[in-house]
Amino acid sequence: MDDCVFCKIAGKQIPSALVHEDDQLVAFNDVNPQAPMHMLIIPREHIPSLGQLDSGHDELVGRALRLAAELARQKGLSESGYRVVINCGKDAGQSVGHLHFHVLGGRVMGWPPG
């Protein structure tokens, strides 16, 4: 999608602090971190939000969640804990219309969120 900032990051049209990339996923540090560790995982494919996933995306979502766990492990957060968040829609706080997984850690997280 031409005007999607995350598509531009995945396509390297916008520079970003990439921490992972493969044929399906890109991960990078959030420019407005909400925790000491705050990374975003995005699919290269433009999927507007969680609500647009179908059964053909099952492997992609599984890979994204496994990557979230691996990134948290690399940052030493497996024991203390981390949070994976998907905001779906404006009222939930989704500010970019491209599916993305927030991986947050390094501080105590409150509940309920928001």
N, C-alpha and C positions, 0 to 999 in steps of 0.2 A: 504494500500500500504506500503510495507516494508521500503522504503527509504524516505518516506514523513515525514518531520519534524512536520507538523501539525497533521498528523495521530498519530505520537508518542506522541505529547502533549495531544491529545484527549484520547489516551490510557494510559496516565500517565507513559509512558516510559521515558519521558523527563519532569522534573519538571518545573512548570510554576506558575505564580501568578494568579490562576484562580479566576475570579470574578463571574462566573456563570457556571453551568453545569446541563444539563438535558439529557433525552434519545436521543435527536437529535442535540443539540447545546452545544458548549463550548465557553466561552468568557474569555479572559485573557488580562493583560496589555502587550502592545507592548514593546519588549526589546530595541527598538530604537525609542522612542516616538518623534513625530513631532509636538506635542502640549502638553500643561499641562495635558490634559486627552487624551490618545490614547489607545484604546482597540481594540482588534480583536475579531470578532465573526466568528467561523468556524462550519460547519456541521461535525458531527461525520463521516458521509458517505464521502468517498473520491470522490469528484467531482473536476476535474482539474481546471475548470474556469467557468465563467458565460456562455460561449458559449456551455457548455455541459449540461445545464439544459434542462429539458423537462417538460411537463405539470404535470408529477408525482411529481415534486419538488415545485409546487405552494404553498402548505401549509408550507413547510420548509422555503421558502424565506419569506413568510409572517410572520412566527414566528421569523425569524432572524431580520427583520425590526422592529417588535414590541419590541423585546429584545433591539435593539439599542436605541429606544426611552425610554425604561424603564431605561437602564443604564445611559443615559444622564440625565434623571429626577433625579435619585438617586444621581448624582454628582452635582445637582443644576444648570444644563445647559439648562433647558427647556425654560426659559425666554430669556437668552442672546443668545442662539443658539449653534448649533453643526453641524457637517458635517458627513455624511455617504458616504463612497467611496468604490467602487468595481473596482479594476484595472483588466483588462482583456487582458492578453498577455504581452509579453516582452516589446514592444514599449510603452505600457501604464504604465509600472512600476511594473507589477506583478512579484515578485521575488520568490514566492513559488507557485508551481503548485498544489494548493488546494484552492478552492473557499474560500474567506474570505472577510469580511466586516470590514472596518476600521471605527471606531467611534472616531471622533476628536472634541475637544472643549477646552474651557478655554482661547482662544485668538482670536483675529480678524483674519478671514480667507480672503485671497486675492482672486480676480477673474480677469482673468481666472487662474485656478490652473496650476501648472507645469511649 
